[in-house]
Amino acid sequence: MTLLLQAHAEGLGACMMAGPIVAKTEIQALLGIHEPWRMVGAIAMGYPTGEAPVRGRKPVDRVVQWIDEEI
């Protein structure tokens, strides 16, 4: 998360991907990743070709369910 936030602050586009785990063994061999290290995902990063569209935020009541019960 911190890497993604810093990339954004530097004007880069970045995206965490879990898909490359399908070829984990081959990618680890290609990149020279050996024990005790392990690959848990990949981050694609680069400079965007243009401005990203501004997206609004969802209203809080669409993403949060308030439970008002005594425990």
MDAnalysis code that builds the backbone (N, CA, C; Angstrom):
import MDAnalysis as mda
import numpy as np

u = mda.Universe.empty(213, n_residues=71, atom_resindex=np.repeat(np.arange(71), 3), trajectory=True)
u.add_TopologyAttr("name", ["N", "CA", "C"] * 71)
u.add_TopologyAttr("resid", np.arange(1, 72))
u.add_TopologyAttr("resname", ["MET", "THR", "LEU", "LEU", "LEU", "GLN", "ALA", "HIS", "ALA", "GLU", "GLY", "LEU", "GLY", "ALA", "CYS", "MET", "MET", "ALA", "GLY", "PRO", "ILE", "VAL", "ALA", "LYS", "THR", "GLU", "ILE", "GLN", "ALA", "LEU", "LEU", "GLY", "ILE", "HIS", "GLU", "PRO", "TRP", "ARG", "MET", "VAL", "GLY", "ALA", "ILE", "ALA", "MET", "GLY", "TYR", "PRO", "THR", "GLY", "GLU", "ALA", "PRO", "VAL", "ARG", "GLY", "ARG", "LYS", "PRO", "VAL", "ASP", "ARG", "VAL", "VAL", "GLN", "TRP", "ILE", "ASP", "GLU", "GLU", "ILE"])
u.atoms.positions = np.array([
    [0.818, -1.173, 0.000],
    [0.000, 0.000, 0.000],
    [0.875, 1.255, 0.000],
    [1.909, 1.262, 0.813],
    [2.770, 2.437, 0.880],
    [3.452, 2.694, -0.461],
    [3.884, 1.633, -1.128],
    [4.511, 1.788, -2.441],
    [3.521, 2.375, -3.442],
    [2.281, 1.916, -3.418],
    [1.259, 2.435, -4.324],
    [0.975, 3.909, -4.044],
    [0.904, 4.288, -2.764],
    [0.675, 5.686, -2.400],
    [1.839, 6.570, -2.837],
    [3.066, 6.101, -2.637],
    [4.230, 6.891, -3.044],
    [4.293, 7.026, -4.555],
    [3.972, 5.956, -5.281],
    [3.952, 6.031, -6.742],
    [2.975, 7.108, -7.195],
    [1.805, 7.132, -6.592],
    [0.799, 8.152, -6.929],
    [1.340, 9.546, -6.634],
    [1.996, 9.718, -5.491],
    [2.561, 11.018, -5.113],
    [3.638, 11.462, -6.104],
    [4.319, 10.508, -6.745],
    [5.373, 10.817, -7.710],
    [4.826, 10.978, -9.127],
    [3.500, 10.873, -9.295],
    [2.901, 11.033, -10.616],
    [2.870, 9.768, -11.444],
    [3.106, 8.632, -10.812],
    [3.082, 7.347, -11.510],
    [1.729, 6.667, -11.347],
    [1.389, 5.837, -12.291],
    [0.242, 4.963, -12.148],
    [0.753, 3.619, -11.671],
    [0.049, 2.974, -10.750],
    [0.494, 1.682, -10.232],
    [-0.717, 0.830, -9.880],
    [-0.538, -0.480, -10.005],
    [-1.636, -1.402, -9.736],
    [-1.079, -2.713, -9.177],
    [-1.589, -3.129, -8.018],
    [-1.200, -4.413, -7.427],
    [-1.932, -5.527, -8.158],
    [-1.207, -6.587, -8.512],
    [-1.807, -7.707, -9.239],
    [-1.453, -9.028, -8.567],
    [-2.448, -9.863, -8.358],
    [-2.207, -11.193, -7.814],
    [-2.148, -12.233, -8.938],
    [-2.590, -11.883, -10.129],
    [-2.622, -12.800, -11.266],
    [-1.299, -13.469, -11.581],
    [-0.166, -12.742, -11.502],
    [1.115, -13.390, -11.827],
    [1.462, -14.573, -10.926],
    [0.764, -14.743, -9.814],
    [1.024, -15.875, -8.926],
    [0.752, -17.198, -9.651],
    [-0.065, -17.170, -10.706],
    [-0.334, -18.378, -11.488],
    [0.972, -18.953, -12.032],
    [1.909, -18.074, -12.393],
    [3.205, -18.509, -12.919],
    [4.313, -18.202, -11.904],
    [3.993, -18.348, -10.625],
    [4.895, -17.975, -9.536],
    [6.283, -18.617, -9.656],
    [6.339, -19.903, -9.880],
    [7.620, -20.619, -9.953],
    [8.496, -20.061, -11.070],
    [7.909, -19.862, -12.240],
    [8.658, -19.356, -13.381],
    [9.128, -17.920, -13.152],
    [8.260, -17.079, -12.588],
    [8.612, -15.678, -12.346],
    [9.695, -15.574, -11.271],
    [9.571, -16.355, -10.202],
    [10.595, -16.339, -9.153],
    [11.947, -16.761, -9.720],
    [11.968, -17.759, -10.596],
    [13.223, -18.198, -11.215],
    [13.782, -17.097, -12.118],
    [12.936, -16.458, -12.903],
    [13.353, -15.390, -13.805],
    [13.946, -14.204, -13.041],
    [13.330, -13.860, -11.901],
    [13.778, -12.707, -11.121],
    [14.818, -13.057, -10.062],
    [15.120, -14.335, -9.907],
    [16.121, -14.752, -8.923],
    [15.630, -14.638, -7.487],
    [14.373, -14.915, -7.261],
    [13.795, -14.854, -5.913],
    [13.950, -16.235, -5.279],
    [14.725, -16.307, -4.183],
    [14.985, -17.576, -3.507],
    [14.591, -17.468, -2.040],
    [14.419, -18.624, -1.391],
    [14.121, -18.664, 0.046],
    [15.144, -17.842, 0.814],
    [14.802, -17.134, 1.826],
    [13.530, -17.109, 2.526],
    [12.515, -16.152, 1.915],
    [12.843, -15.521, 0.784],
    [11.925, -14.600, 0.129],
    [10.880, -15.365, -0.669],
    [9.727, -14.749, -0.846],
    [8.687, -15.358, -1.679],
    [7.851, -14.274, -2.327],
    [7.306, -14.578, -3.469],
    [6.496, -13.631, -4.230],
    [5.034, -13.769, -3.818],
    [4.410, -12.649, -3.494],
    [2.997, -12.674, -3.115],
    [2.132, -11.879, -4.094],
    [2.755, -11.248, -5.072],
    [2.034, -10.466, -6.067],
    [3.028, -9.668, -6.881],
    [2.509, -8.831, -7.757],
    [3.353, -7.975, -8.582],
    [2.700, -6.606, -8.665],
    [3.501, -5.595, -8.874],
    [2.981, -4.243, -9.027],
    [3.412, -3.724, -10.394],
    [2.430, -3.399, -11.229],
    [2.702, -2.757, -12.511],
    [2.773, -1.262, -12.246],
    [3.799, -0.606, -12.812],
    [3.996, 0.808, -12.530],
    [4.497, 1.514, -13.783],
    [4.020, 2.735, -13.995],
    [4.497, 3.509, -15.135],
    [3.871, 4.887, -15.150],
    [4.311, 5.698, -16.096],
    [3.750, 7.035, -16.230],
    [2.487, 6.966, -17.081],
    [1.393, 7.568, -16.618],
    [0.145, 7.548, -17.394],
    [0.277, 8.395, -18.660],
    [-0.479, 8.036, -19.685],
    [-0.442, 8.781, -20.942],
    [-1.337, 10.018, -20.900],
    [-2.193, 10.115, -19.922],
    [-3.083, 11.267, -19.799],
    [-3.646, 11.343, -18.394],
    [-4.537, 12.280, -18.198],
    [-5.167, 12.441, -16.889],
    [-6.224, 11.360, -16.668],
    [-6.248, 10.810, -15.481],
    [-7.278, 9.831, -15.124],
    [-8.580, 10.572, -14.834],
    [-9.704, 9.987, -15.203],
    [-10.972, 10.644, -14.896],
    [-11.189, 10.709, -13.387],
    [-11.755, 11.797, -12.935],
    [-12.042, 11.959, -11.512],
    [-13.265, 11.108, -11.181],
    [-13.101, 10.243, -10.204],
    [-14.210, 9.389, -9.790],
    [-14.711, 9.872, -8.445],
    [-16.016, 9.881, -8.314],
    [-16.603, 10.262, -7.043],
    [-16.513, 9.131, -6.036],
    [-16.765, 9.458, -4.810],
    [-16.755, 8.452, -3.747],
    [-18.160, 7.926, -3.530],
    [-18.264, 6.685, -3.154],
    [-19.560, 6.108, -2.822],
    [-20.038, 6.707, -1.509],
    [-21.349, 6.867, -1.371],
    [-21.859, 7.348, -0.091],
    [-21.549, 6.337, 1.018],
    [-21.313, 6.824, 2.210],
    [-20.951, 5.964, 3.341],
    [-21.983, 4.864, 3.553],
    [-23.257, 5.169, 3.421],
    [-24.286, 4.152, 3.684],
    [-24.279, 3.024, 2.649],
    [-23.564, 3.173, 1.532],
    [-23.433, 2.087, 0.555],
    [-22.296, 1.139, 0.901],
    [-21.357, 1.570, 1.732],
    [-20.189, 0.740, 2.026],
    [-20.053, 0.367, 3.496],
    [-20.914, 0.925, 4.345],
    [-20.844, 0.655, 5.785],
    [-22.227, 0.243, 6.274],
    [-22.265, -0.776, 7.095],
    [-23.514, -1.171, 7.740],
    [-23.331, -0.947, 9.235],
    [-24.115, -0.061, 9.797],
    [-24.040, 0.249, 11.215],
    [-24.914, -0.734, 11.988],
    [-24.341, -1.402, 12.946],
    [-25.070, -2.337, 13.796],
    [-25.228, -1.669, 15.152],
    [-26.454, -1.414, 15.510],
    [-26.732, -0.671, 16.744],
    [-27.354, -1.615, 17.770],
    [-26.535, -2.569, 18.227],
    [-27.012, -3.540, 19.208],
    [-26.092, -3.531, 20.415],
    [-26.665, -3.787, 21.565],
    [-25.866, -3.934, 22.771],
    [-25.313, -5.346, 22.816],
    [-24.085, -5.492, 23.195],
    [-23.473, -6.825, 23.258],
    [-23.452, -7.300, 24.699],
])
